[in-house]
Amino acid sequence: MGRIRDEMPHFRDLTLMTPAASLSRERFALLFAVMLVAASGNTAMQSLMPAIGRELGVADLWVAVAFSLSAVVWVLMAPYWARRADHRGRRALMRLGLYGFIASSLICGGILAAGLHGLLPATIVFVIFVFGRAIYGGWGSASPPAVQAYIAARTEGEQRTAYLAALASSFGLGTIIGPAIAPLFIFEPLGLSGPLIVFAAIGVAVLIWVALRLPDDTPGSAARGQVIDYPWMGGFFSGRRQPAGDGPQRLRWRDPRVLPWHIIGVVGGHGHAALLGIIGFLVIDRSGVPLAEAQQSIAIVLMAGAGATLLAQWGLIPFLALSPRQLVFWGLLIAAAGTMLTGFALSMYGMTLGFAIASVGFGLFRPGFTSGASLAVRLDEQNAVAGMVTSVNGVAYIAAPAVGVLLYGAWIPLPFLATAAGMVLLALWVWARVKA
């Protein structure tokens, strides 16, 4: 896999490492913004929902289920949008993803505001909220595979690892920005739902920027024709066109080049999703303060974790120069240690420190998984593998948050213990079975 010390960029130096098909500084900033606005908006919503759910009297489990149902739609649709990139171009799919994010945020924000003011019963609010989240799962999932494929088509080898690691930090930065500024947008008459409306407006601004400044992207011949085999759908989404070159018609999920990375992404992603799904409830229960004050404590913990993620992706990855396999292995072990500490912490300091350590681990894990899968396949298969990676990332959010909440209800440290054990076992499997 090679080393990436010299190629890993600071954000401002990304243009220094582009290959012949250039990826300018402004163009990467646009791609970064597309991912950032969704990450910050979703993290803001995630930080608000525990308090909103308890204010509405909705059981913690149903709060988690709302995000799980959206993840189901995301998993099914992300590979489909990756295939459509050959027909519509990647910029068009980025715009479609932003449309989905904006519509979802407006629907969820509006219905939550109505529920918080007692205008609608909690059951109706919940049903419409799930519908709004499904819109994001269906259309918002168009952006990530398009962004990844856009970068993959313009970078090679170790450069791609560096770019994708830098892009992955948009999630970490988003998890800082979302919880940090969400309390600033809690105002009457919207109350706790105000941040969702504001983030929808920010999404509109990014959409306009993309429409005006990102050039039309017609996939090159090497990227055309690549489709994905979806065994669980009976071939419904499988294309009919022949691929360019001499490669196989479909990149299959069980292809031995990518199957290990799928396993890594699914299992590791479940651990991360479970931790994110229960951390808000842990802070509320362990801090023992009113919900309004607890919201600020949740934001502090999430911001500490996000800062730790950025430290990993902007500092440790270029300094340590690890291969994707090494990033995954060490990231999982660090995540396990931090998760264990978080589950047994009794103070804000302990929860913040434990969550930050876990976030360092997952900050190493995700770029390792993404770049490992991308580097395992040919250039003409990048659309397909980008869709797979996006789908795998969504799989974790189908069951992990709900299962985490169920275990949390049985015994608070239990989901943290289970997650830590799973990460250690996966790390041992990676060391034994995945080639360097």
PyMOL commands that set and color helices and strands:
alter all, ss='L'
color gray80, all
select helices_A, chain A and resi 11-17+25-56+60-88+90-116+122-152+157-185+194-213+221-223+231-233+259-287+291-320+324-344+348-375+379-410+414-433
alter helices_A, ss='H'
color red, helices_A
select strands_A, chain A and resi 227-229+250-252
alter strands_A, ss='S'
color yellow, strands_A
deselect
rebuild
show_as cartoon
